[in-house]
Structure formats: structure tokens, C-alpha cells
């Protein structure tokens, strides 16, 4: 019966029986059964509270009463498809457009980030008459077939995957670990020139570029912040080749970066994408997403002769919820909170970085922050196992964090925007203790050398080459991981 409560073990058994085995869950050896949530907290079936540091879907806080009320009220009145005239869809589109540059004025409402990015590709190809797409290393844009093709984060997991010849992969603009780093005189131009080279190579083979697509800040790729000016230069090369620029804001939009409502705006007021896609936070957990583009692109799409229709996209309930989310962000100054609390998070992490040799880099904007763990500060050897240790140890202390990036060594913070400075202090204190224990087990020590240019880190490892971190096999109850020194 609906609402029936069952034992956690039975839930696990039923999931194994009826849910596809490739549908993974967090902490698979001892998963958490979440039954309710509020604000930045989630609760399991025993009423144990967990601090949620990763849920960028519950943007204004889990189960926000204003959002719940708006959805429930509209559901009592009407929910139908968008072929009928209704105020909610136009009011939502108008409110959404008011947050964007003026030229981005036409909305297509859909149901997920994947649908949004798939539609964006269709718009780009129809408008340009071209087919090829340039994507970034480690990018993730969705799970449908057209998007797996342009998501190296996904297709690199499949050794036999054949990359579509119409897809071209540009280097990730990562100034910490990438091809051009912070010591480069102009990494934005250097990375953009790589895109230009890709265009020229493709054109030499008779291919034409329809679009360059990028997450405004790479999330799954490791919380990567592109250098300022990169998007402008890329857009110039792409548009010169007859293509358009698609900004994927599915994970990073709606005020998360604090200083701006949209992450692409971090690049400067002179940069405006041709197409913007959004999802996840737009509905605070409700399945809703959107593609926003220019009149020119929209008119070209109409001229294809094929009507676009989406049964649930833009329905009255979804639009009521979307409107409520925008109103809550404004009413509760959640963008401002992201700026203040995110700034505090980065400042506190930077203080701890001085004493932790495992912390290689801290990067972020607002409440989008990555902490990259490395075993060697100069070789940038990824501390993948150590990152997983931190995640599992935090889980044992009822804090939910995750790690991502191509090496799974970047701790990523993307909490609901109602996160507080007190939440920050608690999480960072726990991470500090965990890293200290791991570093002691590894025999890692830290020394600071202060010179006229500021603080520079010098790391010495006590017999580091003769030590490694060892993780015990997990029991069904997820026993705490242990570390010990061993001779290799």
C-alpha cells in the first residue's frame, strides 16, 4: 500500500530485485535510507539527522514550505499540457527572462537537464545548418544518447566506446592541473586557441561546427573554474566558424555562485551565450528544466517545419513551482547567502590548507567549492583513496559530502543555498581532524617557507615512498575505514 513503511533490509532487497543494477546509490555497502528532509538536513528511518553538503537540487532547501504550497495549490486547480493557454507558463518565462541578458528571451520548458541539453543541440544544428559539436574534457551534459556522445566524463568509462566523428573534445580549462596553469601568462587565450585549432582541423576535413557546449563551471569534471575571458575568446572563434555557444547552467545556475545569478556571468558583462540550459535547482527537486535562447535561433528552429511539443514541459504545476523557487531566492536573499557563506567556506578552508599537505587546491565561487586532494604537491598525484576515506568518515559523523573529478579526488561542496556559516565550521572541523589522521598514517609532514612573494609550501614526506594508506574490506555495517603503515 502507498506509504507503507518497510525495513531497510527489505528496501535493499527490493531495490536489487526491481531496480536496474547500473542505477547506483551513495554508500552502496551501507546505504542511507532517507525518509524526509528539511532545509539543509536529511533524516533516515531512525530519525538520524544528516547535514547535506551536496544536494544542488534542493536549491532553496529541502521541502521549502513556499514551494510545496505553490505546487499543491496548483495541483488542486489544474495540471495539463502546455497546448492550453495558461498564465503560469508565460509569467514564469517572463520572471526567468528578467534574470538573463535581454537577447536571451525565448523559453522552451522541458523536464530534465538531459532534455534541455538535447534540445539545445537540436536548436544549434537547425540554426547553423552544421552538425559538429565541441565539448570539454571531463564534461557531463546528460544521460540520453546524444549527450553521452558529448560527455567524456561518461564515455571515458567505456573502453570500447567509439567517439562520434562529429564530436571534438577540447582541453578542460583547468588552471590547477590542466595543460595551462596559473603560472601561464594568459591561460584563457591559450585554452581558447586550442578550441580554434580544433575548429581549423575539423574544417580541413570538410566538417562544420554547430556548437561549443560547456558547463559554465565544470562540476563532475572536478569543480573547475575557467579563467576569466576564456568564454569570450571561445565564442569569438566558434561564431566566426558559424557555430553557437551553449552554456550549461544545469548544476551551477540560480545564484549559486553568489556574485551573479548565472555562472556564465562570472566571465564578464560582455559575454552572452546564444543558448542557456538549466535544470536541477530550477524546480527545487521537482522535474523541471528549460532552454532559453535568442529570437533568431528560435525562429530558425520553427522554420524546420517540425512542431515542438513536450507533454509535461511547462505544465501549470511545474511553472507554479518554478515561480515559487525564484521568489524564495529573492525573498530570502539566497544568492547573497551563497556569497557570504561560500566566502566563509573558502576562507576557512584556506586556513586549514596551510597545515594539510593533502590539500592541493581550493577553488570555488559562492556555494560551489572544490577541494582537490593530492599526495604530492609538485607532481599533483591524485589522492583518490584518501578522498574516499574522507567521504566515508564524514558519513559516519552524519555529514554528506561527495568526491568527483576525473580522478575522484576533489571534495565537492554544492549544498542547498540555506547553508550557514555554522554548518561550514562544523564540516571543516571534521575534515581537519580526518585529514590530520590520514596524514599521520601516511607519515606526511608540512613545512612552510615564507619569502617576499608570500607563503609557498614545501612538503617533506617521512619515508613517504615506504608507506601507503590501507583500507580494510567493508563489512555489511560499513565499519570505519582504518589506516596503517606498511612497508612496500
C-alpha positions as CSV (number, residue, x, y, z in Angstrom):
1,X,0.0,0.0,0.0
2,X,1.1,3.6,-0.6
3,X,3.1,5.0,2.3
4,X,3.8,1.5,3.8
5,X,6.9,1.5,6.0
6,X,9.3,-1.4,5.4
7,X,12.5,-2.4,7.0
8,X,15.7,-1.0,5.5
9,X,17.0,-4.5,4.6
10,X,13.8,-5.2,2.7
11,X,14.1,-1.9,0.8
12,X,17.6,-3.0,-0.2
13,X,16.4,-6.4,-1.3
14,X,13.5,-4.9,-3.4
15,X,15.9,-2.4,-5.0
16,X,18.3,-5.2,-6.0
17,X,15.3,-7.2,-7.5
18,X,13.4,-4.4,-9.3
19,X,15.8,-1.5,-10.0
20,X,18.4,-1.6,-12.7
21,X,21.8,-2.7,-11.4
22,X,23.6,0.2,-13.1
23,X,21.4,2.7,-11.0
24,X,23.9,3.3,-8.3
25,X,23.3,4.8,-4.8
26,X,25.6,6.6,-2.3
27,X,27.5,4.4,0.1
28,X,26.4,1.2,-1.6
29,X,27.9,-1.1,1.1
30,X,25.8,0.5,3.8
31,X,23.3,2.9,2.1
32,X,21.4,5.6,4.0
33,X,17.6,5.3,3.8
34,X,16.4,8.8,3.7
35,X,12.7,9.3,4.5
36,X,12.3,13.1,5.0
37,X,14.3,16.3,4.7
38,X,14.0,20.0,5.6
39,X,16.3,22.9,4.8
40,X,19.9,21.6,4.6
41,X,19.1,18.5,6.6
42,X,18.1,14.9,5.6
43,X,16.7,12.3,8.0
44,X,16.9,8.5,7.9
45,X,14.3,6.0,9.0
46,X,15.7,6.2,12.6
47,X,15.3,10.0,12.6
48,X,19.1,10.4,12.5
49,X,19.8,13.8,11.0
50,X,22.5,14.3,8.3
51,X,23.9,17.6,7.1
52,X,23.5,17.8,3.3
53,X,26.6,19.4,1.7
54,X,26.0,18.0,-1.8
55,X,22.3,18.5,-2.8
56,X,22.3,21.1,-5.5
57,X,18.8,20.1,-6.5
58,X,17.1,21.2,-3.2
59,X,18.4,24.7,-4.1
60,X,16.3,26.7,-1.6
61,X,16.3,24.0,1.0
62,X,14.6,20.6,1.1
63,X,10.8,20.8,1.1
64,X,10.7,24.5,1.3
65,X,7.1,25.3,2.5
66,X,6.5,28.1,-0.1
67,X,7.5,25.8,-2.9
68,X,5.4,22.9,-1.6
69,X,2.4,25.2,-1.1
70,X,2.6,26.6,-4.6
71,X,2.8,23.1,-6.2
72,X,0.0,21.7,-4.0
73,X,-2.3,24.6,-4.6
74,X,-1.9,24.5,-8.4
75,X,-2.3,20.7,-8.4
76,X,-5.7,21.2,-6.7
77,X,-6.8,23.5,-9.5
78,X,-5.4,22.1,-12.8
79,X,-2.5,20.3,-14.3
80,X,-2.5,19.8,-18.1
81,X,-0.2,20.1,-21.0
82,X,1.0,23.4,-22.5
83,X,-1.2,23.4,-25.6
84,X,-3.9,25.2,-23.5
85,X,-3.4,28.8,-22.7
86,X,-2.4,29.4,-19.1
87,X,-0.9,32.2,-17.1
88,X,1.8,30.2,-15.2
89,X,3.9,29.4,-18.2
90,X,4.1,33.0,-19.5
91,X,4.6,34.5,-16.0
92,X,7.4,32.0,-15.3
93,X,9.0,32.7,-18.6
94,X,8.8,36.4,-18.0
95,X,10.3,36.2,-14.5
96,X,13.0,33.8,-15.7
97,X,14.0,36.1,-18.6
98,X,14.3,39.0,-16.2
99,X,17.4,37.3,-14.7
100,X,19.1,37.0,-18.0
101,X,20.6,39.3,-20.6
102,X,17.9,40.9,-22.8
103,X,18.7,39.0,-26.0
104,X,18.1,35.6,-24.3
105,X,14.3,36.0,-24.4
106,X,12.7,32.7,-25.7
107,X,12.0,29.8,-23.4
108,X,11.4,26.1,-24.1
109,X,10.3,24.3,-20.9
110,X,11.2,20.6,-20.6
111,X,11.6,18.1,-17.7
112,X,15.3,17.4,-17.1
113,X,18.7,18.7,-17.7
114,X,19.2,16.0,-20.2
115,X,16.1,17.0,-22.2
116,X,17.3,20.6,-22.1
117,X,20.8,19.9,-23.5
118,X,19.4,17.5,-26.1
119,X,17.0,20.2,-27.3
120,X,19.9,22.8,-27.2
121,X,21.8,20.6,-29.7
122,X,18.8,20.4,-32.0
123,X,18.4,24.2,-31.9
124,X,22.0,24.8,-32.6
125,X,22.1,22.3,-35.5
126,X,18.9,23.7,-37.1
127,X,20.1,27.3,-36.7
128,X,23.6,26.8,-38.1
129,X,22.9,24.0,-40.6
130,X,26.0,22.3,-39.2
131,X,26.4,19.1,-37.2
132,X,29.7,19.0,-35.3
133,X,30.0,19.8,-31.6
134,X,33.0,20.8,-29.5
135,X,32.8,19.7,-25.9
136,X,35.3,19.8,-23.0
137,X,37.4,17.2,-21.4
138,X,35.7,15.6,-18.4
139,X,32.4,17.2,-19.4
140,X,29.0,15.8,-18.4
141,X,25.8,17.0,-20.1
142,X,23.3,14.3,-19.6
143,X,22.3,10.6,-19.9
144,X,20.5,10.4,-23.3
145,X,22.3,9.0,-26.3
146,X,23.0,12.4,-27.9
147,X,24.6,13.7,-24.7
148,X,26.6,10.6,-23.8
149,X,28.3,11.3,-27.2
150,X,29.4,14.7,-25.9
151,X,30.1,13.7,-22.3
152,X,33.7,12.5,-21.9
153,X,33.1,12.1,-18.2
154,X,30.7,9.2,-19.2
155,X,32.1,7.7,-22.3
156,X,35.7,7.5,-21.0
157,X,34.3,4.9,-18.6
158,X,33.6,2.6,-21.6
159,X,36.9,1.4,-23.1
160,X,35.3,0.2,-26.3
161,X,33.3,3.4,-26.9
162,X,33.7,4.9,-30.3
163,X,33.7,8.7,-30.3
164,X,31.4,10.1,-32.9
165,X,33.5,11.9,-35.6
166,X,31.2,14.9,-35.3
167,X,32.3,15.3,-31.6
168,X,35.5,17.1,-30.8
169,X,37.0,17.3,-27.3
170,X,38.9,20.4,-26.1
171,X,41.1,20.5,-23.1
172,X,39.4,21.4,-19.8
173,X,40.3,25.0,-18.8
174,X,41.7,23.8,-15.5
175,X,44.4,26.2,-14.3
176,X,45.5,23.9,-11.4
177,X,46.0,20.5,-13.1
178,X,45.4,21.3,-16.8
179,X,47.6,22.0,-19.8
180,X,48.0,25.7,-19.0
181,X,48.2,26.6,-15.3
182,X,48.1,29.6,-13.1
183,X,51.7,30.4,-13.8
184,X,50.9,30.8,-17.5
185,X,50.8,34.4,-18.6
186,X,47.4,34.1,-20.4
187,X,45.7,30.7,-19.8
188,X,42.3,32.0,-21.1
189,X,43.8,32.7,-24.6
190,X,45.9,29.6,-24.6
191,X,42.9,27.3,-23.9
192,X,40.8,29.2,-26.4
193,X,43.4,28.8,-29.1
194,X,43.2,25.1,-28.6
195,X,39.5,25.4,-29.5
196,X,40.4,27.4,-32.5
197,X,42.9,24.7,-33.6
198,X,40.1,22.1,-33.3
199,X,37.9,24.2,-35.5
200,X,40.6,24.6,-38.1
201,X,41.3,20.8,-38.1
202,X,37.7,19.9,-38.4
203,X,37.2,22.4,-41.3
204,X,40.2,20.9,-43.0
205,X,38.3,17.6,-43.1
206,X,35.2,19.3,-44.5
207,X,33.3,19.4,-41.2
208,X,31.5,22.4,-39.8
209,X,30.9,23.4,-36.2
210,X,27.3,23.8,-35.0
211,X,28.1,24.5,-31.3
212,X,30.6,24.7,-28.5
213,X,28.9,23.5,-25.3
214,X,30.3,23.9,-21.8
215,X,29.2,23.8,-18.2
216,X,29.7,27.4,-17.0
217,X,31.7,25.8,-14.2
218,X,32.7,22.2,-14.6
219,X,31.1,20.2,-11.8
220,X,31.6,16.4,-12.4
221,X,34.9,17.4,-14.0
222,X,36.2,18.5,-10.7
223,X,34.7,21.9,-9.7
224,X,36.8,23.6,-12.4
225,X,36.6,27.4,-12.7
226,X,37.5,28.6,-16.2
227,X,39.9,31.6,-16.4
228,X,38.2,34.9,-17.0
229,X,38.0,35.8,-20.7
230,X,38.0,32.2,-21.8
231,X,34.4,32.0,-22.9
232,X,34.6,35.3,-24.8
233,X,37.5,34.1,-26.8
234,X,36.0,30.7,-27.5
235,X,32.7,32.3,-28.5
236,X,34.6,34.5,-31.0
237,X,36.2,31.5,-32.6
238,X,33.1,29.4,-32.7
239,X,30.8,32.2,-34.1
240,X,33.4,33.0,-36.7
241,X,33.1,29.4,-37.8
242,X,29.3,29.7,-38.0
243,X,28.6,28.0,-34.7
244,X,26.8,29.0,-31.5
245,X,27.8,28.9,-27.8
246,X,25.7,26.8,-25.4
247,X,26.1,27.5,-21.7
248,X,25.1,24.6,-19.5
249,X,23.8,26.0,-16.2
250,X,22.1,22.8,-15.0
251,X,24.3,22.4,-11.9
252,X,25.5,25.9,-11.3
253,X,22.8,28.5,-12.0
254,X,20.2,30.3,-9.9
255,X,22.5,32.3,-7.7
256,X,24.8,29.5,-6.5
257,X,27.9,31.4,-7.4
258,X,26.8,34.3,-5.2
259,X,28.2,37.3,-7.1
260,X,25.9,36.6,-10.0
261,X,22.7,34.8,-10.8
262,X,24.2,32.8,-13.6
263,X,27.7,31.3,-13.6
264,X,28.4,32.3,-17.2
265,X,28.2,36.0,-15.9
266,X,31.5,35.4,-14.0
267,X,33.2,35.8,-17.3
268,X,32.1,39.4,-17.6
269,X,29.2,41.5,-18.9
270,X,30.5,41.4,-22.4
271,X,29.8,37.6,-22.6
272,X,26.3,36.4,-23.6
273,X,25.8,32.8,-24.7
274,X,23.5,32.0,-27.7
275,X,21.7,29.3,-25.7
276,X,21.4,28.6,-22.0
277,X,20.2,25.4,-20.5
278,X,19.0,25.0,-16.9
279,X,17.6,22.3,-14.7
280,X,18.1,20.7,-11.2
281,X,17.7,23.8,-8.9
282,X,15.0,25.3,-11.1
283,X,12.3,23.2,-9.5
284,X,13.9,22.5,-6.1
285,X,13.5,18.8,-6.7
286,X,10.5,18.9,-9.0
287,X,11.3,17.6,-12.5
288,X,11.6,20.9,-14.4
289,X,14.1,22.4,-16.8
290,X,14.4,25.0,-19.5
291,X,16.2,26.1,-22.6
292,X,16.5,29.8,-23.2
293,X,17.7,31.3,-26.5
294,X,17.5,34.2,-28.8
295,X,14.7,35.1,-31.2
296,X,16.9,34.3,-34.2
297,X,17.7,30.8,-33.0
298,X,14.0,30.2,-32.1
299,X,12.7,31.4,-35.5
300,X,15.2,29.2,-37.3
301,X,14.0,26.2,-35.3
302,X,10.4,26.9,-36.3
303,X,11.4,27.0,-39.9
304,X,12.4,23.3,-39.7
305,X,8.7,22.6,-40.3
306,X,8.6,20.3,-37.3
307,X,6.3,21.4,-34.4
308,X,8.0,21.1,-31.0
309,X,5.7,19.7,-28.3
310,X,6.5,18.4,-24.8
311,X,3.6,16.8,-22.9
312,X,4.8,17.8,-19.4
313,X,7.2,20.7,-20.2
314,X,5.7,24.0,-19.0
315,X,2.7,22.4,-17.3
316,X,0.9,24.7,-14.8
317,X,2.1,22.8,-11.7
318,X,5.8,22.9,-12.8
319,X,5.6,26.5,-13.6
320,X,4.0,27.4,-10.3
321,X,6.8,25.6,-8.6
322,X,9.4,27.3,-10.7
323,X,7.9,30.7,-9.9
324,X,8.0,29.9,-6.2
325,X,11.6,29.0,-6.3
326,X,12.6,32.3,-8.0
327,X,10.5,34.2,-5.4
328,X,12.2,32.4,-2.5
329,X,15.7,33.0,-3.8
330,X,14.8,36.7,-3.9
331,X,12.8,37.0,-0.7
332,X,15.4,35.1,1.4
333,X,18.4,36.6,-0.3
334,X,19.8,33.2,-1.0
335,X,22.2,34.5,-3.7
336,X,23.6,36.9,-1.1
337,X,23.8,34.0,1.4
338,X,25.7,31.9,-1.1
339,X,28.2,34.7,-1.5
340,X,28.7,35.3,2.3
341,X,28.7,31.6,3.4
342,X,30.7,30.5,0.3
343,X,33.3,33.2,1.1
344,X,33.5,32.0,4.6
345,X,33.9,28.4,3.5
346,X,36.8,29.2,1.2
347,X,38.5,31.4,3.8
348,X,38.3,28.7,6.5
349,X,39.5,26.0,4.0
350,X,42.4,28.2,3.0
351,X,43.5,28.5,6.7
352,X,43.5,24.7,7.0
353,X,45.3,24.3,3.7
354,X,48.4,25.8,5.3
355,X,48.8,22.8,7.6
356,X,47.5,19.9,5.4
357,X,49.9,18.6,2.8
358,X,47.0,16.6,1.3
359,X,45.1,19.7,0.3
360,X,46.5,20.7,-3.1
361,X,44.0,23.3,-4.3
362,X,40.9,25.1,-3.1
363,X,38.7,26.7,-5.8
364,X,35.2,27.9,-5.9
365,X,32.6,30.7,-6.3
366,X,29.8,31.1,-3.7
367,X,28.5,27.7,-2.7
368,X,30.3,25.9,-5.5
369,X,33.6,24.8,-4.0
370,X,36.1,22.1,-4.7
371,X,39.0,20.8,-2.5
372,X,41.5,18.8,-4.5
373,X,43.5,16.3,-2.5
374,X,46.9,15.2,-3.7
375,X,49.7,13.0,-2.4
376,X,52.4,15.2,-3.9
377,X,52.2,18.9,-4.1
378,X,54.5,19.1,-7.1
379,X,53.6,16.1,-9.1
380,X,49.9,16.6,-8.2
381,X,49.5,12.8,-7.6
382,X,45.7,12.4,-7.0
383,X,44.8,11.3,-3.5
384,X,41.8,9.3,-4.7
385,X,41.7,6.8,-1.9
386,X,42.2,9.5,0.7
387,X,39.3,11.5,-0.7
388,X,37.0,8.4,-0.4
389,X,38.2,7.9,3.1
390,X,37.2,11.5,4.0
391,X,33.7,10.9,2.4
392,X,33.1,7.7,4.4
393,X,34.4,9.1,7.6
394,X,32.1,12.1,7.3
395,X,29.2,9.9,6.6
396,X,29.9,8.1,9.9
397,X,29.6,11.5,11.5
398,X,26.3,12.3,9.8
399,X,27.7,14.7,7.2
400,X,27.0,14.0,3.5
401,X,29.8,15.1,1.1
402,X,31.0,13.6,-2.2
403,X,34.1,13.5,-4.4
404,X,34.3,13.9,-8.1
405,X,36.7,14.9,-10.9
406,X,38.5,12.6,-13.4
407,X,40.5,11.1,-10.5
408,X,37.7,11.2,-7.9
409,X,39.9,13.2,-5.7
410,X,38.0,16.5,-5.5
411,X,35.8,17.0,-2.4
412,X,32.8,19.0,-3.8
413,X,30.6,21.3,-1.9
414,X,27.2,22.1,-3.5
415,X,24.8,22.4,-0.6
416,X,21.3,24.0,-0.5
417,X,21.7,27.7,-0.5
418,X,20.3,28.0,3.0
419,X,23.6,26.5,4.3
420,X,25.0,28.6,7.2
421,X,28.4,29.6,8.5
422,X,27.9,27.3,11.5
423,X,27.4,24.4,9.0
424,X,30.7,25.4,7.3
425,X,32.6,25.5,10.6
426,X,31.3,22.0,11.6
427,X,32.1,20.4,8.3
428,X,35.6,21.9,8.0
429,X,36.4,21.0,11.6
430,X,35.6,17.3,10.9
431,X,37.6,17.4,7.6
432,X,40.5,18.9,9.5
433,X,40.5,16.0,12.0
434,X,40.2,13.3,9.4
435,X,43.0,14.7,7.2
436,X,45.2,15.0,10.2
437,X,44.7,11.3,11.0
438,X,45.3,10.3,7.4
439,X,48.4,12.4,7.1
440,X,49.8,10.9,10.3
441,X,49.2,7.4,9.0
442,X,50.9,8.3,5.7
443,X,53.9,9.9,7.5
444,X,53.3,13.2,5.8
445,X,54.6,16.4,7.4
446,X,54.2,20.0,6.3
447,X,56.7,22.9,6.4
448,X,56.1,26.5,5.4
449,X,58.7,28.7,3.8
450,X,57.8,32.4,3.9
451,X,59.6,34.6,1.4
452,X,59.0,38.1,-0.1
453,X,56.4,36.7,-2.6
454,X,54.3,35.2,0.2
455,X,53.7,31.8,1.6
456,X,55.0,28.9,-0.5
457,X,54.5,25.4,0.6
458,X,57.3,22.9,0.9
459,X,56.3,19.4,1.7
460,X,58.5,16.7,3.2
461,X,57.4,13.2,3.4
462,X,58.8,11.0,6.2
463,X,59.7,7.9,4.3
464,X,56.7,8.6,2.1
465,X,57.7,6.1,-0.6
466,X,57.7,3.3,2.0
467,X,54.1,4.0,3.2
468,X,50.7,3.7,1.8
469,X,47.2,4.1,3.1
470,X,45.4,0.7,3.6
471,X,41.7,0.3,3.7
472,X,40.1,-2.6,5.3
473,X,37.3,-4.5,3.5
474,X,34.0,-3.0,4.5
475,X,31.5,-5.1,6.4
476,X,27.9,-5.0,5.7
477,X,27.6,-2.5,8.5
478,X,30.2,-0.2,6.9
479,X,32.8,-0.4,9.6
480,X,35.1,2.6,9.8
481,X,38.0,2.5,7.5
482,X,41.4,2.1,9.0
483,X,44.8,3.3,8.1
484,X,48.2,1.8,9.0
485,X,51.8,2.0,7.9
486,X,53.2,-0.8,5.9
487,X,56.5,-1.5,4.1
488,X,56.3,-1.9,0.4
